[in-house]
Amino acid sequence: MSDSKKVECKDPAGHWLHICQLRKEGRDEDVAALMKDPGHICLNCNAVAKEAKNLCNPSPFSKA
């Protein structure tokens, strides 16, 4: 039995807007635009985005 636990998407209804889904669809230009000037990181996949709504498990971070 594995000790690791899969973290689910915190907004399944909005998953179509998340960077991981856009990457799967090959929408690289959209992904690049969402990643400009990031302020949030996904705790599932470590993707960064300007807005939390574009990540499955977002956490804000401070820019140094």
All heavy atoms as TSV, in Angstrom:
chain	resi	resn	atom	element	x	y	z
A	1	MET	N	N	0.833	-1.179	0.000
A	1	MET	CA	C	0.000	0.000	0.000
A	1	MET	C	C	0.879	1.244	0.000
A	1	MET	O	O	1.842	1.320	0.729
A	1	MET	CB	C	-0.921	-0.020	1.215
A	1	MET	CG	C	-1.957	1.067	1.172
A	1	MET	SD	S	-2.776	1.123	2.740
A	1	MET	CE	C	-4.376	0.622	2.381
A	2	SER	N	N	0.537	2.213	-0.801
A	2	SER	CA	C	1.339	3.430	-0.943
A	2	SER	C	C	0.960	4.459	0.117
A	2	SER	O	O	-0.204	4.634	0.460
A	2	SER	CB	C	1.123	4.008	-2.340
A	2	SER	OG	O	1.749	5.248	-2.441
A	3	ASP	N	N	1.991	5.164	0.621
A	3	ASP	CA	C	1.745	6.223	1.590
A	3	ASP	C	C	1.343	7.521	0.899
A	3	ASP	O	O	0.776	8.403	1.530
A	3	ASP	CB	C	3.002	6.485	2.428
A	3	ASP	CG	C	3.261	5.368	3.414
A	3	ASP	OD1	O	2.456	4.426	3.469
A	3	ASP	OD2	O	4.264	5.456	4.134
A	4	SER	N	N	1.652	7.660	-0.387
A	4	SER	CA	C	1.319	8.900	-1.086
A	4	SER	C	C	-0.166	8.927	-1.415
A	4	SER	O	O	-0.780	7.915	-1.711
A	4	SER	CB	C	2.152	9.045	-2.356
A	4	SER	OG	O	1.830	8.023	-3.256
A	5	LYS	N	N	-0.717	10.100	-1.360
A	5	LYS	CA	C	-2.138	10.292	-1.603
A	5	LYS	C	C	-2.295	11.243	-2.788
A	5	LYS	O	O	-1.673	12.287	-2.838
A	5	LYS	CB	C	-2.748	10.867	-0.336
A	5	LYS	CG	C	-4.159	11.355	-0.445
A	5	LYS	CD	C	-4.651	11.707	0.935
A	5	LYS	CE	C	-4.881	13.184	1.013
A	5	LYS	NZ	N	-5.518	13.586	2.250
A	6	LYS	N	N	-3.116	10.884	-3.753
A	6	LYS	CA	C	-3.331	11.726	-4.924
A	6	LYS	C	C	-4.186	12.928	-4.526
A	6	LYS	O	O	-5.232	12.787	-3.913
A	6	LYS	CB	C	-4.029	10.934	-6.023
A	6	LYS	CG	C	-4.241	11.724	-7.276
A	6	LYS	CD	C	-4.899	10.884	-8.339
A	6	LYS	CE	C	-5.138	11.737	-9.562
A	6	LYS	NZ	N	-5.888	11.023	-10.571
A	7	VAL	N	N	-3.721	14.112	-4.874
A	7	VAL	CA	C	-4.468	15.337	-4.602
A	7	VAL	C	C	-5.332	15.624	-5.819
A	7	VAL	O	O	-4.844	15.708	-6.932
A	7	VAL	CB	C	-3.514	16.519	-4.314
A	7	VAL	CG1	C	-4.302	17.786	-4.065
A	7	VAL	CG2	C	-2.612	16.203	-3.142
A	8	GLU	N	N	-6.593	15.785	-5.579
A	8	GLU	CA	C	-7.534	16.030	-6.668
A	8	GLU	C	C	-7.606	17.510	-7.021
A	8	GLU	O	O	-7.168	18.364	-6.267
A	8	GLU	CB	C	-8.931	15.540	-6.250
A	8	GLU	CG	C	-9.007	14.066	-5.954
A	8	GLU	CD	C	-8.774	13.189	-7.173
A	8	GLU	OE1	O	-9.173	13.581	-8.288
A	8	GLU	OE2	O	-8.183	12.123	-7.008
A	9	CYS	N	N	-8.204	17.782	-8.136
A	9	CYS	CA	C	-8.452	19.150	-8.573
A	9	CYS	C	C	-9.458	19.793	-7.620
A	9	CYS	O	O	-10.498	19.213	-7.331
A	9	CYS	CB	C	-8.986	19.141	-9.997
A	9	CYS	SG	S	-9.342	20.774	-10.655
A	10	LYS	N	N	-9.149	20.993	-7.151
A	10	LYS	CA	C	-10.041	21.686	-6.220
A	10	LYS	C	C	-11.212	22.371	-6.929
A	10	LYS	O	O	-12.146	22.820	-6.278
A	10	LYS	CB	C	-9.244	22.683	-5.390
A	10	LYS	CG	C	-8.208	21.991	-4.533
A	10	LYS	CD	C	-7.745	22.859	-3.415
A	10	LYS	CE	C	-6.667	22.148	-2.650
A	10	LYS	NZ	N	-7.114	21.605	-1.409
A	11	ASP	N	N	-11.158	22.448	-8.253
A	11	ASP	CA	C	-12.242	23.051	-9.027
A	11	ASP	C	C	-12.502	22.227	-10.288
A	11	ASP	O	O	-12.184	22.639	-11.399
A	11	ASP	CB	C	-11.873	24.496	-9.401
A	11	ASP	CG	C	-12.947	25.190	-10.212
A	11	ASP	OD1	O	-14.121	24.749	-10.185
A	11	ASP	OD2	O	-12.629	26.185	-10.888
A	12	PRO	N	N	-13.101	21.041	-10.136
A	12	PRO	CA	C	-13.329	20.175	-11.305
A	12	PRO	C	C	-14.180	20.838	-12.398
A	12	PRO	O	O	-13.947	20.601	-13.577
A	12	PRO	CB	C	-14.042	18.960	-10.733
A	12	PRO	CG	C	-13.791	18.990	-9.266
A	12	PRO	CD	C	-13.548	20.424	-8.897
A	13	ALA	N	N	-15.132	21.673	-12.027
A	13	ALA	CA	C	-15.975	22.334	-13.030
A	13	ALA	C	C	-15.173	23.310	-13.887
A	13	ALA	O	O	-15.491	23.530	-15.048
A	13	ALA	CB	C	-17.128	23.070	-12.336
A	14	GLY	N	N	-14.119	23.872	-13.322
A	14	GLY	CA	C	-13.291	24.817	-14.063
A	14	GLY	C	C	-12.007	24.207	-14.590
A	14	GLY	O	O	-11.121	24.929	-15.043
A	15	HIS	N	N	-11.913	22.870	-14.556
A	15	HIS	CA	C	-10.668	22.210	-14.957
A	15	HIS	C	C	-10.273	22.515	-16.399
A	15	HIS	O	O	-9.093	22.553	-16.728
A	15	HIS	CB	C	-10.772	20.693	-14.742
A	15	HIS	CG	C	-9.470	20.001	-14.913
A	15	HIS	ND1	N	-8.458	20.091	-13.975
A	15	HIS	CD2	C	-8.992	19.224	-15.911
A	15	HIS	CE1	C	-7.413	19.387	-14.398
A	15	HIS	NE2	N	-7.718	18.865	-15.568
A	16	TRP	N	N	-11.236	22.801	-17.239
A	16	TRP	CA	C	-10.939	23.099	-18.647
A	16	TRP	C	C	-10.106	24.366	-18.789
A	16	TRP	O	O	-9.495	24.594	-19.829
A	16	TRP	CB	C	-12.243	23.181	-19.443
A	16	TRP	CG	C	-13.135	24.307	-19.018
A	16	TRP	CD1	C	-14.013	24.311	-17.968
A	16	TRP	CD2	C	-13.221	25.594	-19.621
A	16	TRP	NE1	N	-14.648	25.517	-17.880
A	16	TRP	CE2	C	-14.185	26.340	-18.880
A	16	TRP	CE3	C	-12.593	26.197	-20.693
A	16	TRP	CZ2	C	-14.510	27.651	-19.207
A	16	TRP	CZ3	C	-12.925	27.503	-21.009
A	16	TRP	CH2	C	-13.878	28.211	-20.274
A	17	LEU	N	N	-10.030	25.197	-17.722
A	17	LEU	CA	C	-9.213	26.414	-17.730
A	17	LEU	C	C	-7.830	26.209	-17.120
A	17	LEU	O	O	-7.029	27.131	-17.106
A	17	LEU	CB	C	-9.915	27.516	-16.915
A	17	LEU	CG	C	-11.202	28.074	-17.471
A	17	LEU	CD1	C	-11.876	28.970	-16.437
A	17	LEU	CD2	C	-10.935	28.843	-18.747
A	18	HIS	N	N	-7.564	25.035	-16.601
A	18	HIS	CA	C	-6.315	24.794	-15.882
A	18	HIS	C	C	-5.163	24.495	-16.838
A	18	HIS	O	O	-5.338	23.880	-17.893
A	18	HIS	CB	C	-6.487	23.641	-14.893
A	18	HIS	CG	C	-7.474	23.963	-13.815
A	18	HIS	ND1	N	-7.941	23.003	-12.953
A	18	HIS	CD2	C	-8.071	25.124	-13.454
A	18	HIS	CE1	C	-8.781	23.565	-12.101
A	18	HIS	NE2	N	-8.878	24.859	-12.401
A	19	ILE	N	N	-3.983	24.937	-16.446
A	19	ILE	CA	C	-2.797	24.798	-17.293
A	19	ILE	C	C	-2.533	23.342	-17.664
A	19	ILE	O	O	-2.201	23.050	-18.817
A	19	ILE	CB	C	-1.579	25.448	-16.608
A	19	ILE	CG1	C	-1.742	26.973	-16.658
A	19	ILE	CG2	C	-0.275	25.015	-17.256
A	19	ILE	CD1	C	-0.659	27.761	-15.978
A	20	CYS	N	N	-2.711	22.413	-16.734
A	20	CYS	CA	C	-2.448	21.005	-17.058
A	20	CYS	C	C	-3.364	20.516	-18.178
A	20	CYS	O	O	-2.923	19.788	-19.072
A	20	CYS	CB	C	-2.568	20.122	-15.810
A	20	CYS	SG	S	-4.182	20.161	-15.026
A	21	GLN	N	N	-4.626	20.925	-18.166
A	21	GLN	CA	C	-5.566	20.520	-19.210
A	21	GLN	C	C	-5.223	21.193	-20.538
A	21	GLN	O	O	-5.250	20.553	-21.588
A	21	GLN	CB	C	-7.005	20.856	-18.805
A	21	GLN	CG	C	-8.033	20.438	-19.820
A	21	GLN	CD	C	-8.062	18.941	-20.059
A	21	GLN	OE1	O	-7.890	18.141	-19.144
A	21	GLN	NE2	N	-8.286	18.545	-21.295
A	22	LEU	N	N	-4.885	22.455	-20.490
A	22	LEU	CA	C	-4.520	23.173	-21.718
A	22	LEU	C	C	-3.267	22.563	-22.347
A	22	LEU	O	O	-3.166	22.478	-23.571
A	22	LEU	CB	C	-4.319	24.656	-21.423
A	22	LEU	CG	C	-5.566	25.408	-20.925
A	22	LEU	CD1	C	-5.203	26.821	-20.504
A	22	LEU	CD2	C	-6.648	25.416	-21.980
A	23	ARG	N	N	-2.327	22.134	-21.514
A	23	ARG	CA	C	-1.117	21.469	-22.034
A	23	ARG	C	C	-1.482	20.166	-22.729
A	23	ARG	O	O	-0.956	19.854	-23.797
A	23	ARG	CB	C	-0.131	21.191	-20.900
A	23	ARG	CG	C	0.662	22.383	-20.492
A	23	ARG	CD	C	1.649	22.031	-19.410
A	23	ARG	NE	N	2.487	23.169	-19.069
A	23	ARG	CZ	C	3.076	23.337	-17.913
A	23	ARG	NH1	N	2.932	22.438	-16.951
A	23	ARG	NH2	N	3.814	24.396	-17.699
A	24	LYS	N	N	-2.391	19.395	-22.134
A	24	LYS	CA	C	-2.824	18.131	-22.745
A	24	LYS	C	C	-3.452	18.368	-24.104
A	24	LYS	O	O	-3.340	17.532	-24.996
A	24	LYS	CB	C	-3.831	17.413	-21.835
A	24	LYS	CG	C	-3.216	16.767	-20.648
A	24	LYS	CD	C	-4.286	16.085	-19.805
A	24	LYS	CE	C	-3.720	15.585	-18.507
A	24	LYS	NZ	N	-4.759	15.019	-17.638
A	25	GLU	N	N	-4.121	19.506	-24.249
A	25	GLU	CA	C	-4.781	19.853	-25.510
A	25	GLU	C	C	-3.824	20.484	-26.510
A	25	GLU	O	O	-4.214	20.807	-27.624
A	25	GLU	CB	C	-5.949	20.807	-25.232
A	25	GLU	CG	C	-7.055	20.175	-24.416
A	25	GLU	CD	C	-8.129	21.166	-24.004
A	25	GLU	OE1	O	-8.107	22.325	-24.482
A	25	GLU	OE2	O	-8.988	20.787	-23.196
A	26	GLY	N	N	-2.563	20.699	-26.109
A	26	GLY	CA	C	-1.576	21.278	-27.005
A	26	GLY	C	C	-1.731	22.780	-27.209
A	26	GLY	O	O	-1.260	23.320	-28.204
A	27	ARG	N	N	-2.355	23.453	-26.274
A	27	ARG	CA	C	-2.609	24.894	-26.404
A	27	ARG	C	C	-1.468	25.689	-25.769
A	27	ARG	O	O	-1.650	26.431	-24.808
A	27	ARG	CB	C	-3.958	25.217	-25.776
A	27	ARG	CG	C	-5.096	24.530	-26.535
A	27	ARG	CD	C	-6.434	24.673	-25.895
A	27	ARG	NE	N	-6.791	26.064	-25.662
A	27	ARG	CZ	C	-7.876	26.422	-24.984
A	27	ARG	NH1	N	-8.689	25.509	-24.494
A	27	ARG	NH2	N	-8.135	27.703	-24.781
A	28	ASP	N	N	-0.293	25.541	-26.347
A	28	ASP	CA	C	0.932	26.119	-25.796
A	28	ASP	C	C	0.901	27.645	-25.715
A	28	ASP	O	O	1.422	28.222	-24.761
A	28	ASP	CB	C	2.145	25.663	-26.603
A	28	ASP	CG	C	2.355	24.160	-26.523
A	28	ASP	OD1	O	1.940	23.556	-25.516
A	28	ASP	OD2	O	2.931	23.600	-27.468
A	29	GLU	N	N	0.322	28.309	-26.695
A	29	GLU	CA	C	0.259	29.775	-26.665
A	29	GLU	C	C	-0.622	30.255	-25.510
A	29	GLU	O	O	-0.291	31.236	-24.837
A	29	GLU	CB	C	-0.256	30.323	-27.996
A	29	GLU	CG	C	0.757	30.182	-29.107
A	29	GLU	CD	C	0.249	30.764	-30.421
A	29	GLU	OE1	O	-0.672	31.613	-30.400
A	29	GLU	OE2	O	0.778	30.368	-31.466
A	30	ASP	N	N	-1.722	29.569	-25.282
A	30	ASP	CA	C	-2.602	29.926	-24.165
A	30	ASP	C	C	-1.884	29.704	-22.837
A	30	ASP	O	O	-1.982	30.530	-21.928
A	30	ASP	CB	C	-3.888	29.099	-24.193
A	30	ASP	CG	C	-4.769	29.438	-25.386
A	30	ASP	OD1	O	-4.741	30.596	-25.839
A	30	ASP	OD2	O	-5.473	28.527	-25.862
A	31	VAL	N	N	-1.178	28.589	-22.718
A	31	VAL	CA	C	-0.433	28.280	-21.497
A	31	VAL	C	C	0.615	29.357	-21.238
A	31	VAL	O	O	0.730	29.865	-20.117
A	31	VAL	CB	C	0.227	26.879	-21.584
A	31	VAL	CG1	C	1.198	26.666	-20.439
A	31	VAL	CG2	C	-0.837	25.795	-21.584
A	32	ALA	N	N	1.364	29.731	-22.246
A	32	ALA	CA	C	2.404	30.747	-22.084
A	32	ALA	C	C	1.808	32.067	-21.606
A	32	ALA	O	O	2.372	32.730	-20.731
A	32	ALA	CB	C	3.161	30.937	-23.397
A	33	ALA	N	N	0.665	32.446	-22.139
A	33	ALA	CA	C	0.021	33.697	-21.739
A	33	ALA	C	C	-0.414	33.646	-20.278
A	33	ALA	O	O	-0.273	34.631	-19.548
A	33	ALA	CB	C	-1.178	33.983	-22.638
A	34	LEU	N	N	-0.927	32.514	-19.831
A	34	LEU	CA	C	-1.392	32.375	-18.446
A	34	LEU	C	C	-0.241	32.334	-17.444
A	34	LEU	O	O	-0.438	32.635	-16.264
A	34	LEU	CB	C	-2.235	31.107	-18.298
A	34	LEU	CG	C	-3.539	31.093	-19.080
A	34	LEU	CD1	C	-4.186	29.722	-18.993
A	34	LEU	CD2	C	-4.485	32.172	-18.588
A	35	MET	N	N	0.941	31.971	-17.919
A	35	MET	CA	C	2.093	31.834	-17.026
A	35	MET	C	C	2.892	33.134	-16.882
A	35	MET	O	O	3.793	33.198	-16.053
A	35	MET	CB	C	3.000	30.707	-17.514
A	35	MET	CG	C	2.335	29.342	-17.412
A	35	MET	SD	S	3.345	28.012	-18.057
A	35	MET	CE	C	4.482	27.803	-16.708
A	36	LYS	N	N	2.542	34.177	-17.637
A	36	LYS	CA	C	3.259	35.459	-17.538
A	36	LYS	C	C	2.978	36.105	-16.188
A	36	LYS	O	O	1.835	36.125	-15.733
A	36	LYS	CB	C	2.822	36.406	-18.657
A	36	LYS	CG	C	3.402	36.038	-19.981
A	36	LYS	CD	C	3.041	37.073	-21.026
A	36	LYS	CE	C	3.620	36.666	-22.362
A	36	LYS	NZ	N	3.237	37.598	-23.420
A	37	ASP	N	N	4.012	36.638	-15.568
A	37	ASP	CA	C	3.902	37.339	-14.289
A	37	ASP	C	C	3.172	36.493	-13.242
A	37	ASP	O	O	2.150	36.905	-12.697
A	37	ASP	CB	C	3.201	38.679	-14.496
A	37	ASP	CG	C	3.337	39.594	-13.285
A	37	ASP	OD1	O	4.335	39.476	-12.543
A	37	ASP	OD2	O	2.423	40.416	-13.080
A	38	PRO	N	N	3.676	35.299	-12.946
A	38	PRO	CA	C	2.961	34.380	-12.046
A	38	PRO	C	C	2.947	34.839	-10.597
A	38	PRO	O	O	3.859	35.518	-10.134
A	38	PRO	CB	C	3.746	33.080	-12.190
A	38	PRO	CG	C	5.123	33.516	-12.527
A	38	PRO	CD	C	4.945	34.739	-13.396
A	39	GLY	N	N	1.883	34.447	-9.908
A	39	GLY	CA	C	1.749	34.722	-8.488
A	39	GLY	C	C	1.198	33.533	-7.725
A	39	GLY	O	O	0.996	33.592	-6.519
A	40	HIS	N	N	0.950	32.418	-8.450
A	40	HIS	CA	C	0.421	31.204	-7.838
A	40	HIS	C	C	1.162	29.991	-8.394
A	40	HIS	O	O	1.594	29.998	-9.540
A	40	HIS	CB	C	-1.077	31.056	-8.137
A	40	HIS	CG	C	-1.895	32.155	-7.567
A	40	HIS	ND1	N	-2.057	33.369	-8.199
A	40	HIS	CD2	C	-2.580	32.253	-6.408
A	40	HIS	CE1	C	-2.815	34.148	-7.453
A	40	HIS	NE2	N	-3.146	33.489	-6.360
A	41	ILE	N	N	1.261	28.968	-7.570
A	41	ILE	CA	C	1.877	27.709	-7.982
A	41	ILE	C	C	0.897	26.575	-7.697
A	41	ILE	O	O	0.150	26.618	-6.709
A	41	ILE	CB	C	3.228	27.472	-7.264
A	41	ILE	CG1	C	3.931	26.242	-7.827
A	41	ILE	CG2	C	3.042	27.368	-5.752
A	41	ILE	CD1	C	5.397	26.133	-7.435
A	42	CYS	N	N	0.868	25.583	-8.557
A	42	CYS	CA	C	0.014	24.413	-8.356
A	42	CYS	C	C	0.762	23.426	-7.462
A	42	CYS	O	O	1.888	23.031	-7.781
A	42	CYS	CB	C	-0.330	23.760	-9.688
A	42	CYS	SG	S	-1.411	22.328	-9.485
A	43	LEU	N	N	0.144	23.031	-6.376
A	43	LEU	CA	C	0.768	22.080	-5.458
A	43	LEU	C	C	0.709	20.655	-5.987
A	43	LEU	O	O	1.325	19.765	-5.422
A	43	LEU	CB	C	0.106	22.176	-4.075
A	43	LEU	CG	C	0.234	23.545	-3.403
A	43	LEU	CD1	C	-0.517	23.553	-2.076
A	43	LEU	CD2	C	1.688	23.938	-3.214
A	44	ASN	N	N	-0.009	20.431	-7.101
A	44	ASN	CA	C	-0.046	19.108	-7.731
A	44	ASN	C	C	1.102	18.930	-8.714
A	44	ASN	O	O	1.809	17.933	-8.675
A	44	ASN	CB	C	-1.361	18.896	-8.479
A	44	ASN	CG	C	-2.543	18.756	-7.552
A	44	ASN	OD1	O	-2.426	18.827	-6.338
A	44	ASN	ND2	N	-3.715	18.585	-8.138
A	45	CYS	N	N	1.280	19.901	-9.635
A	45	CYS	CA	C	2.228	19.720	-10.737
A	45	CYS	C	C	3.328	20.778	-10.797
A	45	CYS	O	O	4.160	20.739	-11.687
A	45	CYS	CB	C	1.477	19.686	-12.061
A	45	CYS	SG	S	0.759	21.275	-12.532
A	46	ASN	N	N	3.302	21.746	-9.881
A	46	ASN	CA	C	4.295	22.827	-9.815
A	46	ASN	C	C	4.214	23.822	-10.960
A	46	ASN	O	O	5.125	24.625	-11.144
A	46	ASN	CB	C	5.721	22.281	-9.695
A	46	ASN	CG	C	5.941	21.579	-8.395
A	46	ASN	OD1	O	5.436	22.010	-7.357
A	46	ASN	ND2	N	6.665	20.481	-8.423
A	47	ALA	N	N	3.139	23.807	-11.735
A	47	ALA	CA	C	2.952	24.835	-12.765
A	47	ALA	C	C	2.719	26.168	-12.059
A	47	ALA	O	O	2.199	26.208	-10.946
A	47	ALA	CB	C	1.761	24.495	-13.650
A	48	VAL	N	N	3.093	27.251	-12.712
A	48	VAL	CA	C	2.846	28.584	-12.172
A	48	VAL	C	C	1.883	29.327	-13.091
A	48	VAL	O	O	1.847	29.093	-14.289
A	48	VAL	CB	C	4.154	29.393	-11.986
A	48	VAL	CG1	C	5.036	28.752	-10.938
A	48	VAL	CG2	C	4.893	29.555	-13.292
A	49	ALA	N	N	1.093	30.224	-12.487
A	49	ALA	CA	C	0.135	31.007	-13.252
A	49	ALA	C	C	-0.094	32.342	-12.565
A	49	ALA	O	O	0.119	32.478	-11.360
A	49	ALA	CB	C	-1.193	30.267	-13.374
A	50	LYS	N	N	-0.525	33.308	-13.343
A	50	LYS	CA	C	-0.844	34.611	-12.777
A	50	LYS	C	C	-2.055	34.495	-11.844
A	50	LYS	O	O	-2.091	35.082	-10.778
A	50	LYS	CB	C	-1.121	35.616	-13.887
A	50	LYS	CG	C	-1.381	37.007	-13.378
A	50	LYS	CD	C	-1.441	38.010	-14.497
A	50	LYS	CE	C	-1.561	39.413	-13.914
A	50	LYS	NZ	N	-1.392	40.431	-14.923
A	51	GLU	N	N	-3.059	33.721	-12.253
A	51	GLU	CA	C	-4.296	33.612	-11.481
A	51	GLU	C	C	-4.513	32.197	-10.971
A	51	GLU	O	O	-4.249	31.218	-11.668
A	51	GLU	CB	C	-5.465	34.037	-12.350
A	51	GLU	CG	C	-5.266	35.441	-12.892
A	51	GLU	CD	C	-6.555	36.140	-13.188
A	51	GLU	OE1	O	-7.592	35.748	-12.635
A	51	GLU	OE2	O	-6.507	37.078	-13.978
A	52	ALA	N	N	-5.027	32.094	-9.752
A	52	ALA	CA	C	-5.274	30.804	-9.111
A	52	ALA	C	C	-6.276	29.956	-9.897
A	52	ALA	O	O	-6.192	28.733	-9.886
A	52	ALA	CB	C	-5.769	31.013	-7.685
A	53	LYS	N	N	-7.204	30.604	-10.598
A	53	LYS	CA	C	-8.252	29.865	-11.317
A	53	LYS	C	C	-7.694	28.981	-12.432
A	53	LYS	O	O	-8.417	28.140	-12.963
A	53	LYS	CB	C	-9.298	30.828	-11.882
A	53	LYS	CG	C	-8.785	31.688	-13.012
A	53	LYS	CD	C	-9.862	32.614	-13.526
A	53	LYS	CE	C	-9.345	33.457	-14.675
A	53	LYS	NZ	N	-10.376	34.343	-15.193
A	54	ASN	N	N	-6.436	29.151	-12.784
A	54	ASN	CA	C	-5.828	28.363	-13.858
A	54	ASN	C	C	-5.002	27.193	-13.353
A	54	ASN	O	O	-4.233	26.598	-14.113
A	54	ASN	CB	C	-4.984	29.266	-14.751
A	54	ASN	CG	C	-5.813	30.332	-15.417
A	54	ASN	OD1	O	-5.637	31.508	-15.161
A	54	ASN	ND2	N	-6.754	29.935	-16.256
A	55	LEU	N	N	-5.176	26.837	-12.072
A	55	LEU	CA	C	-4.426	25.739	-11.463
A	55	LEU	C	C	-5.367	24.833	-10.681
A	55	LEU	O	O	-6.356	25.290	-10.104
A	55	LEU	CB	C	-3.345	26.290	-10.534
A	55	LEU	CG	C	-2.320	27.220	-11.185
A	55	LEU	CD1	C	-1.484	27.913	-10.117
A	55	LEU	CD2	C	-1.450	26.469	-12.163
A	56	CYS	N	N	-5.045	23.544	-10.613
A	56	CYS	CA	C	-5.877	22.576	-9.892
A	56	CYS	C	C	-5.815	22.748	-8.373
A	56	CYS	O	O	-6.820	22.604	-7.692
A	56	CYS	CB	C	-5.427	21.147	-10.227
A	56	CYS	SG	S	-5.865	20.630	-11.885
A	57	ASN	N	N	-4.635	23.003	-7.863
A	57	ASN	CA	C	-4.425	23.074	-6.415
A	57	ASN	C	C	-3.533	24.274	-6.120
A	57	ASN	O	O	-2.364	24.114	-5.767
A	57	ASN	CB	C	-3.809	21.764	-5.927
A	57	ASN	CG	C	-3.784	21.629	-4.439
A	57	ASN	OD1	O	-4.357	22.436	-3.720
A	57	ASN	ND2	N	-3.101	20.615	-3.966
A	58	PRO	N	N	-4.061	25.498	-6.300
A	58	PRO	CA	C	-3.226	26.699	-6.248
A	58	PRO	C	C	-2.828	27.137	-4.845
A	58	PRO	O	O	-3.547	26.922	-3.874
A	58	PRO	CB	C	-4.109	27.765	-6.887
A	58	PRO	CG	C	-5.488	27.321	-6.580
A	58	PRO	CD	C	-5.451	25.815	-6.613
A	59	SER	N	N	-1.642	27.750	-4.796
A	59	SER	CA	C	-1.157	28.376	-3.577
A	59	SER	C	C	-0.433	29.646	-3.992
A	59	SER	O	O	0.411	29.612	-4.890
A	59	SER	CB	C	-0.202	27.443	-2.840
A	59	SER	OG	O	0.292	28.057	-1.677
A	60	PRO	N	N	-0.745	30.781	-3.365
A	60	PRO	CA	C	-0.054	32.020	-3.727
A	60	PRO	C	C	1.387	32.004	-3.259
A	60	PRO	O	O	1.728	31.305	-2.303
A	60	PRO	CB	C	-0.852	33.105	-3.002
A	60	PRO	CG	C	-1.525	32.411	-1.882
A	60	PRO	CD	C	-1.728	30.992	-2.315
A	61	PHE	N	N	2.236	32.723	-3.957
A	61	PHE	CA	C	3.616	32.864	-3.506
A	61	PHE	C	C	4.051	34.309	-3.671
A	61	PHE	O	O	3.471	35.050	-4.472
A	61	PHE	CB	C	4.575	31.905	-4.216
A	61	PHE	CG	C	4.748	32.143	-5.695
A	61	PHE	CD1	C	5.643	33.075	-6.172
A	61	PHE	CD2	C	4.024	31.395	-6.615
A	61	PHE	CE1	C	5.810	33.285	-7.529
A	61	PHE	CE2	C	4.187	31.604	-7.976
A	61	PHE	CZ	C	5.079	32.544	-8.423
A	62	SER	N	N	5.018	34.694	-2.875
A	62	SER	CA	C	5.543	36.057	-2.933
A	62	SER	C	C	6.726	36.126	-3.877
A	62	SER	O	O	7.547	35.213	-3.913
A	62	SER	CB	C	6.012	36.505	-1.546
A	62	SER	OG	O	4.944	36.504	-0.655
A	63	LYS	N	N	6.778	37.192	-4.631
A	63	LYS	CA	C	7.915	37.419	-5.517
A	63	LYS	C	C	8.974	38.158	-4.740
A	63	LYS	O	O	8.678	39.139	-4.080
A	63	LYS	CB	C	7.477	38.211	-6.734
A	63	LYS	CG	C	6.433	37.497	-7.533
A	63	LYS	CD	C	5.900	38.381	-8.619
A	63	LYS	CE	C	4.604	37.781	-9.129
A	63	LYS	NZ	N	3.875	38.674	-9.980
A	64	ALA	N	N	10.186	37.676	-4.804
A	64	ALA	CA	C	11.273	38.312	-4.046
A	64	ALA	C	C	11.805	39.514	-4.750
A	64	ALA	O	O	11.698	39.741	-5.878
A	64	ALA	CB	C	12.389	37.309	-3.831
